[in-house]
Each structure stands twice: as structure tokens, then as C-alpha cells.
Amino acid sequence: RIERYLSRSKFGFVVIGVEAMDQLLKACPSQWLNMYVEFYLKIVQKLLENPNADMQIRAAKSFLNFAAKDEDVPAYHRRYDFFIIKFSQMCVSETNDVEITTKIRVSGLKGIGGVVKKTVHEDLAENIWNHKHMEYIIPSLLYNIQIRDFKAGQGRSQTPDLGTMSDQEAQSPLKIAEDTLRKLIGKASYTTVRQVLKPVLNHMDIHKKWDPPDFAEHVFQIVVFSIAQNVNYIIIEMLMNHLGQKNQDTRVRCGIATVLSKIFSSGAIDASVGPSVLETINSLLTHLRSSVESMSGRREAEPDNMRYNEAILNALGEYCSSLPNFQIIEVMIFVLGKVPPRLNYETMDPKAIDVESELQHTMLKALLTVGEKYTPIQFTITFPPQFLGHLVNLLRSPEPDVRMLVLKIIHTLVDRKGNLERMDRPTADPGSDLVVQKPNFNKQDNIFFIKYGERLYGELLKVLKEESNCAEFYENIWITCALLLLECNSDENIAFQIDFIRDVQELATSNSHNIRLSLANRISLHGLCICHLAMLGFVVKSVDLMEYKDRLVSVRRSLAPHLLPPLSDDYPPDLEPNLDLDEILIDLEVARSALRKEGRFVDKIGGGGQGGGSGLSSHRNSRQNSPRHSPRNSWMEGGGTFAQRRPSSVSVNSVSVEVDSCASSPGIFRKPPNTEVSFWAMKKALQEPSIKDKEEEERQKRAIREKYLTASFKELCDMTSAMKPESSLHSCLNELFNKQLYNESSGTVGSDTVDINTKKFSNEFEEYFPELFMY
């Protein structure tokens, strides 16, 4: 009857009949539901096929009643293709009446929600996650979000677990579409999440929603805050792959990179879960490298490419911000490995040099971006040997921008107390707001400077010899040394700083032809030295050193004000950087005396040399002299006093043990230790053998080799025994008694015997073995 009334357009009777069927559906027991549902869905389908909007809305309502009904047994034969297609059409329906259009779209969105609810958990029924179904459902939902007044950046404002929507929101296509999309994404598993995300990416491409990326950001905010935590890394994988496929349109790539950055910054995805961290980093760096290489053939950099590079760098930084410190160190080592080494301008092609130089600059920017997300800790952990060595080597780059970036990376990784923000320009009066480390507080940092301080300051000194340095670079050098001193207030580091000031001042006053520095360079170096001295006095808190610094500043202000900060690139050409006045130069002896007074100066850190030496010998001596590492036997110390030990019945000089045995080396006789070495013997040993001797030696070698190749085993044994000297018990005793020993008391070589009178036996059967041996 409902079909008959529907065909005759008697919609009032149709509504009454459909309401009766809804009541029967609610009252039908679950075991009899399958027999009734087929007729019920057939009537709903007829209503949806009718062009009347009210009938379609009524059909969607009836389908929701069916979706809310639980079934005990899945229907294997039931299909929902028609309902998915029809509800999707209703989601994008257009009529002349805005109110009717809204009602139809709301009914279509609710119908899609009913289909999803009915089929998402029925594994044995028709699979809703099929790509042909998702190609209808996802675009319908995104279309209703797209045309409405969505608020960009608020995709996380509502999640599926926050409860039901209000009555007003229940009539908004935007809210219903977002809610349905969240529920659909939230129920996706590892095997089905890709089927949901592919239509999302296709919708962004078709409707050109990557530029500007506001809508894409909003949608992916919904996705990342709704998807299950164990599969959310798949979003990053698919966006990375999609980014690699869009090589032609830079704006689209820029939009995708921006979306990635927003996803990373949202904190919804745990970067350490899923594929390898280095895989994601490598993918970002690969896109960055391809962008740099594509820009190399153009004379002027395009703004779109610059924005794309900045978006990739931002995405890289946001991704690393959620990683723990140890992984960030691994990422920094990995990124530094991607930086091209120093460029050889003599052998490389000019075009290749431009590409490698730009790539070097960009990769160091990426390293700086990662370093800014790192929380500095101990220097030994922050600067592994493989990382520190490569980073310091880049200071030798001929590119000033590269050297500047390296210094900024060091600033970021060294600053642990926030002093970098308080240090703007070099000054002779350091601010009182700077935070100083306690003297010799961190043992690990002290050991770091003992090991690597010489090389670090040595590389900084080498780079100061470059004529291409500007005032800004000198300012960064000062910030680097100041941060190292503030963060590690150790005696070794102070000694390195003193030596660094000495070397920089010598460099500024040097007249060597090998050093080509401009007038501005030399004047800036003098200003750099006085700023280092001021920072040293501030850290050590030495009154004498600060007073000396103030006197020196006063003298320079009156005689040579250009040798004081601020530093500049332009100085008058009539200025003289090297005045013949000792009072304007830093007297390092005064500084050392002030440091000795405070007990903060190490006279010699390792054997001298430029930069103060390695400091390893001083460290070892200090460890050996400590109670913990004191030697057990005092005789191990060279030149020391022998410890009092129990008396021995055998004199030390009466024993001589030889490592090699005469019997084990047939034909080789031991020489007595008292053989005199004359001038002619030394001359003969140093002379090259004559041609005749060489020929005789070569002939003997050939004869021996031929003998061992052709002779039998018995012949070899006879030959070896014949070469062995005749030995007997009598000859062995004579050799022992006539042995020449070293006389310890006289320091001469002579024969010595056992001193019987010094033996002190406690028992005639007891004999003490010697405790010390001479080899």
C-alpha cells in the first residue's frame, strides 16, 4: 500500500504507513529482524528514489531508526551501495530554497552516519572501507565543511569522545559533517586508514585547497586528533609521499609542507612512534635538497621556492621538537653528515660550486633549526667526537655565511642558562644579569675542555685570520667564547681563554706577510681582546683584573678610542691599529697574576704550544697524585723515594732477569751489558752498508731460503743443533757467577755478589724472594 500511495503522490498516507513500519521495527525481536528488514529497506529505497524532498528526508529518518537497531546475526547478502550513493547525492543537493537545501543535506549527512554506524563493525557483512564507498563518503563530508564558515586552526575544538551535539549544532551541516568525519576516522584501523586518507588528498588536489592551506590545515587537524594513536604515523607517510609527487607546483608543495608543520606542532602525533625517525628526517632533507638543486639554474630565487624551503625547515624543527634529547643528537649528527664538505674552488666547476654552496648553507640552516629544539646538557653529551670534529671543520669554509651559521649552531648548543638572549654586542662592561657557572662545578665539562679545548680555540683562532670576516662575525666569535666561559667556569677553560687573548692580540699586531688582514680586521681584533678580558674578570670575579681592565679602557679611550667596542666595518683610513704604545696593549702577566691571586690560573696546561696545549699531562698528573689513584709501589714513580718495605735476604743488584733466552735463539750470543760504545762504533752503525756487504747479505739470504726449501727435516734438525753452542752445568754456573751486574750505589758497571752480612734470617729454613726486579 505504501508503494501504491507513493506512486499516486498520496504523501500523507505514505507518512502514516512509514510510521507504522518504524513502530514494527522497534517492536520486532532481534531473531526475527532479518525477515522484516528486507521489506523495510525496500520501502526506504522507494522513498529515496522519489523526487519529493520531504519523502527523502523521511526516508533518511527511517534509515537512522534501522541503523540504531542491533542485530544478532550479520546479513551476508545485504548491500548498502544504493544508500551510500543516494545519501552522498543528498549531501551536495542544491535547490532554490535555502532551508530545504539545508534539510536535505542534513538528512544526507545523517544517513551517511547511519550507514557508517551500521556497517563499520560488521566484518562479515559488506565492507564499508572499500575505496569505491570512500570515494563517495569522504568528498561529501569535506564538501559540507568546505562551503561552510569553518574556523581554520580549530579542528581540535571537538573530538568524538566529548559527547553528543546540541540541538542547534544538530541542524548544522558543518557540525554534522565534522562529527561524522571524526567518527569515521576514529574507527579506522591499520588496514583501512589509507582508504580514508586517499580521498582526502584527492579532494585537496581537485579543489586546489593546498594554496592557501587553511582548509587543509583544518581537515588534517580533525584527522590527527581523531585517528587512533597506533596508526597516526601513516598520516605523515602519506603526506610525505604526496609531497614527493607534486614536483611541478611549488605552491602546492609549500601548502603540504605547511600542513606537515602544523601537524607536528599540534602534538597529536608522537614522532618516536612508527617508522624510523631518520627516515622522516631523510625524506624532509631530500625534498629540501631537490628544491635547492631546482633553484640553482635560475638567476634569481623565486619567492615561492623560498617559502617552500622555509616551510620544510619549519616542519623539520616542529618534528624534532617532540623528540627526546638523545634522538635529537642523532638527528643532528645525521643532518651534519648531509652537509657538503669544504668546497675546492680550484678543481670544481663553477656551476657545481654554486649548487654545493647553496646546499651547504641550506643544510646548516636545517641543523640550526634542529639545534634550537635541543635542550643543552653536558658538553660531552651534546658534542660527541664525530659531531664536534665535523662541525669545527666547517669553520674553515671560505663562505662567510657558512662560518656564521656554524657559530650560531654552537651558540644554540652551548647556551644552557639563557645567556644568549642577554648578549647582543661585545662590551667592556658585561651585564650583571648574566648567569655564571660555579667554579669547577661540572667535572664532565672540565674533562671536555681538557680533551677538546685546544682544538676548539685553535680553530676559532685560525678563522680569525680570514680577511673576509666582518664586524658581525667578530661579534659572534666573542659570543661563542663568552658562552663557553660562562657555561664552563673551569681552571682549564680560563687558561685556554688567556692563551686565546694572547694569540688574538699577537695576530692583530703581527706584520707577517702570511697574514693579510685589513685595517678594520686588526682594529676589531683589538676590541675583541679587551671584551674577552672584561668577560674573564666578570666570570672570575677578580677585583684586580677588573681594575686593570678599567685602567686599560681609560687609557685606550684617551689614546686610541677606536680600539674599544663597538666594532665596525668602516674605520677612517688614517687610523693606526698598531700603535707603539705598550700601555694600550693587554699585559697578560698582570692578568695571570690576578688569576693566581684568586687561585684560578693553571701555569701550564700541557706542554705549551699554540693555544695552551692539550692539557692531558696535567690531568693525568693530578689524577696520579690523588689518594684514589696513588700507586701501590713507590718505586713506580720516577725519581721518587723508595718506600720502607720489609728487609730482603737477597740484594736487588744480585738478580738479573733477561726476557729473551739464549736457548730460544740458536746462533745468537748475548752481548755483555758493559760493552763500550765509541764514536767510531756509532759512526759505523749510522753509515749505510756498502754495495759489497749488501750483495753478501743478499747471497746469504738466498742460500738460507734455498736450504729451507730443499733440505729434509733431519738435515734441518742437524743444522740447528750444530749452530747451538755447547752447554753444560759447569759452563752455566760460570756464566751466572761471572755475570756483569749494575751496581746501584756507585752507578758503574761491575761485578757484584750477594751480601751475606745483610741477610737477616728469622729461620734457617726461611728465604725471602726479591720484591723488585731489574730488566
Secondary structure, DSSP 4 states (H G I P E B T S, - for coil): -HHHHHHTT-HHHHHHHHHHHHHHHHHS-GGGHHHHHHHHHHHHHHHHHSS-HHHHHHHHHHHHHHHTS--SS--SS---HHHHHHHHHHHT---S-HHHHHHHHHHHHHHHHHHHHHHTT-TTS--TTSHHHHHHHHHHHHHHHHSS---TT-TTS--GGG-PPPTTGGG-HHHHHHHHHHHHHHT--TTTHHHHHHHHHHHHHHTT-SSS-HHHHHHHHHHHTTS-GGGTHHHHHHHHHHHHH--S-HHHHHHHHHHHHHHHHHT-S-TTSSS-HHHHHHHHHHHHHHHHHHHTTSSS--HHHHHHHHHHHHHHHHHHHTS-HHHHHHHHHHHHHHS-----TTTS-HHHHHHHHHHHHHHHHHHHHHHHT-----HHHHS-HHHHHHHHHGGG-S-HHHHHHHHHHHHHHH-SSS-GGG--S--SS--TT---PPTT--HHHHHHHHHHHHHHHHHHHHHTT-TT--HHHHHHHHHHHHHHHHH---HHHHHHHHHHHHHHHHHHH---TT----HHHHHHHHHHHHHHHHHHHHHHT-HHHHHHHHHHHHHHHHH-GGGSSSP-S---TT--SS-S-GGGS--HHHHHHHHHHTT---S-SSS--GGG---HHHHHHHHHHSSTT--S-GGGSTT-PPPP----SS-GGG----SS-TTTSTT-PPPPTT----HHHHHHHHSPPPHHHHHHHHHHHHHHHHHHHHS-HHHHHHHHHHHSPP--HHHHHHHHHT--EE-TTT-SEE-----GGG---SSTT--PPPS----
